[in-house]
Amino acid sequence: MTNGVDSFDVFIKTSNYVIPLILYHIWEVIKMQIGKVIKRIRTKKGLSQSEVARRSGLSLSTVHGIECGDNKEPSFRKIAAICAALDFSLDELQRNIQKE
């Protein structure tokens, strides 16, 4: 609590939701971690972003945006498609994010 204002009392409007600012910041960190893990696994497997895009059925800009954290609201479906393209389970993604 700072100056009598709790972090859950300050809100931010995203494209679809109004959420507490603290949750917005947490989500931003998670997005960056997801992107880092996906990029690390992709490079470890020797795949380009273009190849992951082709395998996942997503656009190259979507794959790039998720890896860089620029994609503002990556859907579960998109993250799952990238994991499938990398032959990497969502459980493995979660475990790797927790290690970050």
Protein Blocks (a to p, Z undefined) as FASTA:
>chain_A
ZZhiafklpccddfkbccdfklmmmmmmmmmmmmmmmmmmmmmnopafklmmmmnopafk
lmmmmmnomambacfklmmmmmmmnopafklmmmmmmmZZ
